[in-house]
Amino acid sequence: MNRTILLAKYTPGEPLDLRCVDTRAGAYLTELRESGFLDFVASEQPTSEPGKVVVESLEIIGGKVVQSWEIRDEHAPAGE
């Protein structure tokens, strides 16, 4: 059975490095994990309404990179 997993390397302030890797590629998986890649937990992006924006957040929780989304007012300062 062909199974793929998402691995991500996240450094705040830098673009997310996301890889879709076949679980049968054991040596490659080990290489990625040893270089700082963690399991990636994706979240479906919500749809915003007029005057609102969707903001992505990435956090490392329990050894995984977890994606979340927040809907904010279009002109609200970050963090509100």
Gaussian input, Z-matrix of N, CA and C with variables (Angstrom, degrees):
# hf/3-21g

backbone

0 1
 N
 C     1     B1
 C     2     B2     1     A1
 N     3     B3     2     A2     1     D1
 C     4     B4     3     A3     2     D2
 C     5     B5     4     A4     3     D3
 N     6     B6     5     A5     4     D4
 C     7     B7     6     A6     5     D5
 C     8     B8     7     A7     6     D6
 N     9     B9     8     A8     7     D7
 C    10    B10     9     A9     8     D8
 C    11    B11    10    A10     9     D9
 N    12    B12    11    A11    10    D10
 C    13    B13    12    A12    11    D11
 C    14    B14    13    A13    12    D12
 N    15    B15    14    A14    13    D13
 C    16    B16    15    A15    14    D14
 C    17    B17    16    A16    15    D15
 N    18    B18    17    A17    16    D16
 C    19    B19    18    A18    17    D17
 C    20    B20    19    A19    18    D18
 N    21    B21    20    A20    19    D19
 C    22    B22    21    A21    20    D20
 C    23    B23    22    A22    21    D21
 N    24    B24    23    A23    22    D22
 C    25    B25    24    A24    23    D23
 C    26    B26    25    A25    24    D24
 N    27    B27    26    A26    25    D25
 C    28    B28    27    A27    26    D26
 C    29    B29    28    A28    27    D27
 N    30    B30    29    A29    28    D28
 C    31    B31    30    A30    29    D29
 C    32    B32    31    A31    30    D30
 N    33    B33    32    A32    31    D31
 C    34    B34    33    A33    32    D32
 C    35    B35    34    A34    33    D33
 N    36    B36    35    A35    34    D34
 C    37    B37    36    A36    35    D35
 C    38    B38    37    A37    36    D36
 N    39    B39    38    A38    37    D37
 C    40    B40    39    A39    38    D38
 C    41    B41    40    A40    39    D39
 N    42    B42    41    A41    40    D40
 C    43    B43    42    A42    41    D41
 C    44    B44    43    A43    42    D42
 N    45    B45    44    A44    43    D43
 C    46    B46    45    A45    44    D44
 C    47    B47    46    A46    45    D45
 N    48    B48    47    A47    46    D46
 C    49    B49    48    A48    47    D47
 C    50    B50    49    A49    48    D48
 N    51    B51    50    A50    49    D49
 C    52    B52    51    A51    50    D50
 C    53    B53    52    A52    51    D51
 N    54    B54    53    A53    52    D52
 C    55    B55    54    A54    53    D53
 C    56    B56    55    A55    54    D54
 N    57    B57    56    A56    55    D55
 C    58    B58    57    A57    56    D56
 C    59    B59    58    A58    57    D57
 N    60    B60    59    A59    58    D58
 C    61    B61    60    A60    59    D59
 C    62    B62    61    A61    60    D60
 N    63    B63    62    A62    61    D61
 C    64    B64    63    A63    62    D62
 C    65    B65    64    A64    63    D63
 N    66    B66    65    A65    64    D64
 C    67    B67    66    A66    65    D65
 C    68    B68    67    A67    66    D66
 N    69    B69    68    A68    67    D67
 C    70    B70    69    A69    68    D68
 C    71    B71    70    A70    69    D69
 N    72    B72    71    A71    70    D70
 C    73    B73    72    A72    71    D71
 C    74    B74    73    A73    72    D72
 N    75    B75    74    A74    73    D73
 C    76    B76    75    A75    74    D74
 C    77    B77    76    A76    75    D75
 N    78    B78    77    A77    76    D76
 C    79    B79    78    A78    77    D77
 C    80    B80    79    A79    78    D78
 N    81    B81    80    A80    79    D79
 C    82    B82    81    A81    80    D80
 C    83    B83    82    A82    81    D81
 N    84    B84    83    A83    82    D82
 C    85    B85    84    A84    83    D83
 C    86    B86    85    A85    84    D84
 N    87    B87    86    A86    85    D85
 C    88    B88    87    A87    86    D86
 C    89    B89    88    A88    87    D87
 N    90    B90    89    A89    88    D88
 C    91    B91    90    A90    89    D89
 C    92    B92    91    A91    90    D90
 N    93    B93    92    A92    91    D91
 C    94    B94    93    A93    92    D92
 C    95    B95    94    A94    93    D93
 N    96    B96    95    A95    94    D94
 C    97    B97    96    A96    95    D95
 C    98    B98    97    A97    96    D96
 N    99    B99    98    A98    97    D97
 C   100   B100    99    A99    98    D98
 C   101   B101   100   A100    99    D99
 N   102   B102   101   A101   100   D100
 C   103   B103   102   A102   101   D101
 C   104   B104   103   A103   102   D102
 N   105   B105   104   A104   103   D103
 C   106   B106   105   A105   104   D104
 C   107   B107   106   A106   105   D105
 N   108   B108   107   A107   106   D106
 C   109   B109   108   A108   107   D107
 C   110   B110   109   A109   108   D108
 N   111   B111   110   A110   109   D109
 C   112   B112   111   A111   110   D110
 C   113   B113   112   A112   111   D111
 N   114   B114   113   A113   112   D112
 C   115   B115   114   A114   113   D113
 C   116   B116   115   A115   114   D114
 N   117   B117   116   A116   115   D115
 C   118   B118   117   A117   116   D116
 C   119   B119   118   A118   117   D117
 N   120   B120   119   A119   118   D118
 C   121   B121   120   A120   119   D119
 C   122   B122   121   A121   120   D120
 N   123   B123   122   A122   121   D121
 C   124   B124   123   A123   122   D122
 C   125   B125   124   A124   123   D123
 N   126   B126   125   A125   124   D124
 C   127   B127   126   A126   125   D125
 C   128   B128   127   A127   126   D126
 N   129   B129   128   A128   127   D127
 C   130   B130   129   A129   128   D128
 C   131   B131   130   A130   129   D129
 N   132   B132   131   A131   130   D130
 C   133   B133   132   A132   131   D131
 C   134   B134   133   A133   132   D132
 N   135   B135   134   A134   133   D133
 C   136   B136   135   A135   134   D134
 C   137   B137   136   A136   135   D135
 N   138   B138   137   A137   136   D136
 C   139   B139   138   A138   137   D137
 C   140   B140   139   A139   138   D138
 N   141   B141   140   A140   139   D139
 C   142   B142   141   A141   140   D140
 C   143   B143   142   A142   141   D141
 N   144   B144   143   A143   142   D142
 C   145   B145   144   A144   143   D143
 C   146   B146   145   A145   144   D144
 N   147   B147   146   A146   145   D145
 C   148   B148   147   A147   146   D146
 C   149   B149   148   A148   147   D147
 N   150   B150   149   A149   148   D148
 C   151   B151   150   A150   149   D149
 C   152   B152   151   A151   150   D150
 N   153   B153   152   A152   151   D151
 C   154   B154   153   A153   152   D152
 C   155   B155   154   A154   153   D153
 N   156   B156   155   A155   154   D154
 C   157   B157   156   A156   155   D155
 C   158   B158   157   A157   156   D156
 N   159   B159   158   A158   157   D157
 C   160   B160   159   A159   158   D158
 C   161   B161   160   A160   159   D159
 N   162   B162   161   A161   160   D160
 C   163   B163   162   A162   161   D161
 C   164   B164   163   A163   162   D162
 N   165   B165   164   A164   163   D163
 C   166   B166   165   A165   164   D164
 C   167   B167   166   A166   165   D165
 N   168   B168   167   A167   166   D166
 C   169   B169   168   A168   167   D167
 C   170   B170   169   A169   168   D168
 N   171   B171   170   A170   169   D169
 C   172   B172   171   A171   170   D170
 C   173   B173   172   A172   171   D171
 N   174   B174   173   A173   172   D172
 C   175   B175   174   A174   173   D173
 C   176   B176   175   A175   174   D174
 N   177   B177   176   A176   175   D175
 C   178   B178   177   A177   176   D176
 C   179   B179   178   A178   177   D177
 N   180   B180   179   A179   178   D178
 C   181   B181   180   A180   179   D179
 C   182   B182   181   A181   180   D180
 N   183   B183   182   A182   181   D181
 C   184   B184   183   A183   182   D182
 C   185   B185   184   A184   183   D183
 N   186   B186   185   A185   184   D184
 C   187   B187   186   A186   185   D185
 C   188   B188   187   A187   186   D186
 N   189   B189   188   A188   187   D187
 C   190   B190   189   A189   188   D188
 C   191   B191   190   A190   189   D189
 N   192   B192   191   A191   190   D190
 C   193   B193   192   A192   191   D191
 C   194   B194   193   A193   192   D192
 N   195   B195   194   A194   193   D193
 C   196   B196   195   A195   194   D194
 C   197   B197   196   A196   195   D195
 N   198   B198   197   A197   196   D196
 C   199   B199   198   A198   197   D197
 C   200   B200   199   A199   198   D198
 N   201   B201   200   A200   199   D199
 C   202   B202   201   A201   200   D200
 C   203   B203   202   A202   201   D201
 N   204   B204   203   A203   202   D202
 C   205   B205   204   A204   203   D203
 C   206   B206   205   A205   204   D204
 N   207   B207   206   A206   205   D205
 C   208   B208   207   A207   206   D206
 C   209   B209   208   A208   207   D207
 N   210   B210   209   A209   208   D208
 C   211   B211   210   A210   209   D209
 C   212   B212   211   A211   210   D210
 N   213   B213   212   A212   211   D211
 C   214   B214   213   A213   212   D212
 C   215   B215   214   A214   213   D213
 N   216   B216   215   A215   214   D214
 C   217   B217   216   A216   215   D215
 C   218   B218   217   A217   216   D216
 N   219   B219   218   A218   217   D217
 C   220   B220   219   A219   218   D218
 C   221   B221   220   A220   219   D219
 N   222   B222   221   A221   220   D220
 C   223   B223   222   A222   221   D221
 C   224   B224   223   A223   222   D222
 N   225   B225   224   A224   223   D223
 C   226   B226   225   A225   224   D224
 C   227   B227   226   A226   225   D225
 N   228   B228   227   A227   226   D226
 C   229   B229   228   A228   227   D227
 C   230   B230   229   A229   228   D228
 N   231   B231   230   A230   229   D229
 C   232   B232   231   A231   230   D230
 C   233   B233   232   A232   231   D231
 N   234   B234   233   A233   232   D232
 C   235   B235   234   A234   233   D233
 C   236   B236   235   A235   234   D234
 N   237   B237   236   A236   235   D235
 C   238   B238   237   A237   236   D236
 C   239   B239   238   A238   237   D237

   B1=1.4493
   B2=1.5304
   B3=1.3044
   B4=1.4582
   B5=1.5210
   B6=1.3229
   B7=1.4584
   B8=1.5182
   B9=1.3228
   B10=1.4524
   B11=1.5211
   B12=1.3161
   B13=1.4546
   B14=1.5257
   B15=1.3182
   B16=1.4514
   B17=1.5227
   B18=1.3156
   B19=1.4554
   B20=1.5246
   B21=1.3212
   B22=1.4590
   B23=1.5171
   B24=1.3204
   B25=1.4620
   B26=1.5244
   B27=1.3361
   B28=1.4565
   B29=1.5168
   B30=1.3106
   B31=1.4553
   B32=1.5207
   B33=1.3492
   B34=1.4680
   B35=1.5313
   B36=1.3276
   B37=1.4628
   B38=1.5133
   B39=1.3300
   B40=1.4573
   B41=1.5263
   B42=1.3357
   B43=1.4703
   B44=1.5251
   B45=1.3148
   B46=1.4611
   B47=1.5207
   B48=1.3206
   B49=1.4681
   B50=1.5240
   B51=1.3314
   B52=1.4647
   B53=1.5205
   B54=1.3336
   B55=1.4667
   B56=1.5298
   B57=1.3223
   B58=1.4626
   B59=1.5273
   B60=1.3406
   B61=1.4642
   B62=1.5266
   B63=1.3118
   B64=1.4604
   B65=1.5337
   B66=1.3156
   B67=1.4656
   B68=1.5267
   B69=1.3301
   B70=1.4562
   B71=1.5304
   B72=1.3260
   B73=1.4744
   B74=1.5250
   B75=1.3321
   B76=1.4599
   B77=1.5161
   B78=1.3369
   B79=1.4621
   B80=1.5254
   B81=1.3304
   B82=1.4681
   B83=1.5300
   B84=1.3287
   B85=1.4700
   B86=1.5298
   B87=1.3113
   B88=1.4617
   B89=1.5227
   B90=1.3185
   B91=1.4648
   B92=1.5324
   B93=1.3341
   B94=1.4648
   B95=1.5307
   B96=1.3168
   B97=1.4710
   B98=1.5292
   B99=1.3228
   B100=1.4579
   B101=1.5253
   B102=1.3470
   B103=1.4697
   B104=1.5327
   B105=1.3474
   B106=1.4608
   B107=1.5145
   B108=1.3251
   B109=1.4624
   B110=1.5248
   B111=1.3322
   B112=1.4614
   B113=1.5160
   B114=1.3399
   B115=1.4635
   B116=1.5173
   B117=1.3379
   B118=1.4624
   B119=1.5228
   B120=1.3357
   B121=1.4622
   B122=1.5289
   B123=1.3246
   B124=1.4610
   B125=1.5276
   B126=1.3182
   B127=1.4556
   B128=1.5261
   B129=1.3226
   B130=1.4624
   B131=1.5254
   B132=1.3257
   B133=1.4634
   B134=1.5244
   B135=1.3496
   B136=1.4619
   B137=1.5283
   B138=1.3108
   B139=1.4559
   B140=1.5207
   B141=1.3205
   B142=1.4627
   B143=1.5266
   B144=1.3066
   B145=1.4565
   B146=1.5274
   B147=1.3291
   B148=1.4653
   B149=1.5320
   B150=1.3228
   B151=1.4525
   B152=1.5140
   B153=1.3318
   B154=1.4643
   B155=1.5288
   B156=1.3158
   B157=1.4651
   B158=1.5242
   B159=1.3123
   B160=1.4574
   B161=1.5275
   B162=1.3293
   B163=1.4583
   B164=1.5311
   B165=1.3231
   B166=1.4651
   B167=1.5210
   B168=1.3315
   B169=1.4590
   B170=1.5185
   B171=1.3271
   B172=1.4578
   B173=1.5183
   B174=1.3336
   B175=1.4588
   B176=1.5187
   B177=1.3046
   B178=1.4627
   B179=1.5241
   B180=1.3369
   B181=1.4598
   B182=1.5232
   B183=1.3048
   B184=1.4642
   B185=1.5148
   B186=1.3288
   B187=1.4551
   B188=1.5157
   B189=1.3359
   B190=1.4676
   B191=1.5212
   B192=1.3429
   B193=1.4556
   B194=1.5299
   B195=1.3403
   B196=1.4596
   B197=1.5277
   B198=1.3302
   B199=1.4603
   B200=1.5290
   B201=1.3344
   B202=1.4552
   B203=1.5204
   B204=1.3144
   B205=1.4626
   B206=1.5229
   B207=1.3224
   B208=1.4603
   B209=1.5224
   B210=1.3299
   B211=1.4621
   B212=1.5185
   B213=1.3321
   B214=1.4676
   B215=1.5230
   B216=1.3421
   B217=1.4573
   B218=1.5233
   B219=1.3115
   B220=1.4660
   B221=1.5281
   B222=1.3134
   B223=1.4582
   B224=1.5243
   B225=1.3159
   B226=1.4791
   B227=1.5217
   B228=1.3272
   B229=1.4645
   B230=1.5286
   B231=1.3034
   B232=1.4773
   B233=1.5085
   B234=1.3267
   B235=1.4594
   B236=1.5056
   B237=1.3267
   B238=1.4757
   B239=1.5041
   A1=108.61
   A2=115.49
   A3=121.49
   A4=109.15
   A5=116.68
   A6=121.54
   A7=108.41
   A8=115.73
   A9=119.63
   A10=109.52
   A11=114.84
   A12=121.26
   A13=108.30
   A14=115.39
   A15=121.06
   A16=108.78
   A17=115.50
   A18=122.00
   A19=107.50
   A20=116.06
   A21=120.13
   A22=110.52
   A23=113.81
   A24=120.68
   A25=105.57
   A26=115.59
   A27=120.67
   A28=110.94
   A29=114.62
   A30=122.63
   A31=106.17
   A32=118.71
   A33=120.09
   A34=111.62
   A35=115.00
   A36=121.29
   A37=113.93
   A38=117.56
   A39=121.74
   A40=109.35
   A41=117.41
   A42=119.50
   A43=111.10
   A44=116.23
   A45=122.14
   A46=109.13
   A47=117.05
   A48=122.68
   A49=106.09
   A50=116.64
   A51=122.65
   A52=109.36
   A53=116.35
   A54=121.43
   A55=109.98
   A56=115.69
   A57=122.28
   A58=105.51
   A59=116.68
   A60=121.10
   A61=110.49
   A62=115.81
   A63=122.36
   A64=107.76
   A65=116.25
   A66=119.97
   A67=112.67
   A68=117.56
   A69=120.53
   A70=111.79
   A71=117.42
   A72=122.06
   A73=109.14
   A74=116.18
   A75=122.41
   A76=115.07
   A77=117.20
   A78=120.23
   A79=110.56
   A80=116.59
   A81=120.89
   A82=110.41
   A83=116.79
   A84=120.35
   A85=110.38
   A86=116.96
   A87=121.26
   A88=110.40
   A89=116.86
   A90=121.61
   A91=110.69
   A92=116.74
   A93=120.17
   A94=111.02
   A95=116.81
   A96=120.07
   A97=111.35
   A98=117.27
   A99=120.58
   A100=112.45
   A101=116.66
   A102=119.95
   A103=112.06
   A104=116.72
   A105=119.88
   A106=116.40
   A107=119.05
   A108=121.09
   A109=109.85
   A110=115.22
   A111=123.11
   A112=109.16
   A113=117.10
   A114=120.70
   A115=109.01
   A116=116.25
   A117=122.03
   A118=109.19
   A119=115.99
   A120=121.83
   A121=107.19
   A122=115.46
   A123=121.07
   A124=110.88
   A125=114.87
   A126=122.53
   A127=107.68
   A128=116.97
   A129=120.35
   A130=110.31
   A131=115.61
   A132=120.82
   A133=109.90
   A134=117.09
   A135=119.60
   A136=110.95
   A137=115.70
   A138=121.71
   A139=108.38
   A140=115.90
   A141=118.74
   A142=110.36
   A143=114.65
   A144=122.01
   A145=107.87
   A146=118.31
   A147=119.81
   A148=110.78
   A149=115.77
   A150=120.97
   A151=113.84
   A152=117.06
   A153=122.39
   A154=109.21
   A155=116.29
   A156=121.95
   A157=108.72
   A158=115.64
   A159=121.92
   A160=107.20
   A161=116.21
   A162=121.99
   A163=109.16
   A164=115.04
   A165=121.20
   A166=110.27
   A167=115.69
   A168=122.11
   A169=108.13
   A170=116.06
   A171=122.27
   A172=107.76
   A173=115.89
   A174=121.54
   A175=108.69
   A176=116.11
   A177=120.32
   A178=106.65
   A179=114.77
   A180=122.03
   A181=107.71
   A182=116.16
   A183=120.30
   A184=113.90
   A185=117.07
   A186=120.31
   A187=114.50
   A188=116.83
   A189=121.64
   A190=109.00
   A191=116.13
   A192=121.15
   A193=106.26
   A194=116.02
   A195=121.43
   A196=109.21
   A197=115.48
   A198=122.94
   A199=109.15
   A200=116.49
   A201=120.58
   A202=108.48
   A203=115.62
   A204=121.61
   A205=109.57
   A206=115.24
   A207=121.37
   A208=107.84
   A209=115.70
   A210=120.59
   A211=107.36
   A212=115.33
   A213=121.44
   A214=109.50
   A215=114.90
   A216=119.74
   A217=107.84
   A218=115.99
   A219=121.35
   A220=113.03
   A221=118.33
   A222=120.45
   A223=112.71
   A224=117.85
   A225=120.83
   A226=109.20
   A227=117.45
   A228=119.62
   A229=110.95
   A230=116.73
   A231=120.96
   A232=109.67
   A233=115.71
   A234=121.01
   A235=114.09
   A236=118.18
   A237=119.86
   A238=110.51
   D1=132.16
   D2=178.96
   D3=-86.92
   D4=117.76
   D5=-179.46
   D6=-128.70
   D7=131.92
   D8=177.36
   D9=-116.46
   D10=152.79
   D11=176.44
   D12=-128.39
   D13=157.56
   D14=175.76
   D15=-99.72
   D16=128.69
   D17=174.38
   D18=-120.52
   D19=143.24
   D20=-178.73
   D21=-136.88
   D22=147.53
   D23=172.93
   D24=-117.77
   D25=119.15
   D26=-174.82
   D27=-120.37
   D28=122.98
   D29=173.21
   D30=-125.39
   D31=116.52
   D32=-179.18
   D33=-50.41
   D34=135.32
   D35=179.89
   D36=89.04
   D37=-6.61
   D38=178.52
   D39=-119.24
   D40=156.67
   D41=177.53
   D42=-61.90
   D43=146.96
   D44=177.03
   D45=-69.91
   D46=132.23
   D47=175.70
   D48=-100.35
   D49=106.52
   D50=-174.16
   D51=-113.94
   D52=131.00
   D53=-179.72
   D54=-128.30
   D55=135.52
   D56=172.34
   D57=-100.00
   D58=116.07
   D59=-170.39
   D60=-124.09
   D61=135.24
   D62=175.51
   D63=-70.50
   D64=130.49
   D65=-177.59
   D66=-66.29
   D67=-15.24
   D68=177.96
   D69=-78.44
   D70=-10.67
   D71=-179.89
   D72=-88.70
   D73=65.33
   D74=-172.86
   D75=-55.53
   D76=-46.79
   D77=-178.07
   D78=-64.60
   D79=-40.64
   D80=179.73
   D81=-66.65
   D82=-42.09
   D83=177.06
   D84=-59.37
   D85=-44.76
   D86=179.46
   D87=-61.97
   D88=-43.33
   D89=179.27
   D90=-60.45
   D91=-45.13
   D92=179.74
   D93=-64.17
   D94=-47.16
   D95=-179.10
   D96=-61.93
   D97=-39.40
   D98=179.33
   D99=-68.48
   D100=-21.72
   D101=179.00
   D102=-95.72
   D103=10.89
   D104=172.93
   D105=105.93
   D106=5.22
   D107=178.28
   D108=-78.61
   D109=138.98
   D110=179.50
   D111=-123.04
   D112=163.51
   D113=173.66
   D114=-60.19
   D115=142.30
   D116=-178.96
   D117=-108.63
   D118=127.18
   D119=178.11
   D120=-107.93
   D121=104.55
   D122=-177.06
   D123=-82.69
   D124=154.66
   D125=176.50
   D126=-132.41
   D127=138.06
   D128=-178.48
   D129=-66.81
   D130=131.92
   D131=-179.61
   D132=-72.96
   D133=126.47
   D134=178.45
   D135=-74.91
   D136=164.02
   D137=176.43
   D138=-94.49
   D139=132.06
   D140=-179.76
   D141=-89.91
   D142=163.72
   D143=177.49
   D144=-103.29
   D145=165.96
   D146=177.26
   D147=-54.54
   D148=136.35
   D149=-179.61
   D150=84.86
   D151=0.52
   D152=-179.61
   D153=-120.87
   D154=156.29
   D155=174.51
   D156=-129.88
   D157=152.51
   D158=177.86
   D159=-102.60
   D160=125.54
   D161=-176.68
   D162=-116.87
   D163=127.77
   D164=179.10
   D165=-84.86
   D166=142.53
   D167=172.65
   D168=-127.54
   D169=143.20
   D170=176.37
   D171=-127.29
   D172=131.66
   D173=178.95
   D174=-136.81
   D175=151.44
   D176=172.48
   D177=-97.61
   D178=114.40
   D179=-177.43
   D180=-129.76
   D181=123.90
   D182=177.63
   D183=57.40
   D184=35.31
   D185=178.71
   D186=76.38
   D187=17.07
   D188=178.14
   D189=-130.26
   D190=150.54
   D191=173.29
   D192=-88.50
   D193=116.77
   D194=-175.13
   D195=-110.86
   D196=125.65
   D197=179.25
   D198=-94.48
   D199=136.89
   D200=173.72
   D201=-141.69
   D202=165.72
   D203=-176.00
   D204=-131.21
   D205=149.57
   D206=176.64
   D207=-136.89
   D208=137.98
   D209=175.73
   D210=-98.35
   D211=124.36
   D212=-177.37
   D213=-124.64
   D214=162.50
   D215=171.40
   D216=-64.34
   D217=143.36
   D218=-174.15
   D219=-57.33
   D220=-34.80
   D221=-174.93
   D222=-108.21
   D223=12.97
   D224=179.27
   D225=-75.49
   D226=139.33
   D227=175.53
   D228=-63.88
   D229=152.60
   D230=178.78
   D231=-58.62
   D232=141.85
   D233=178.27
   D234=91.12
   D235=1.14
   D236=178.06
   D237=-105.48

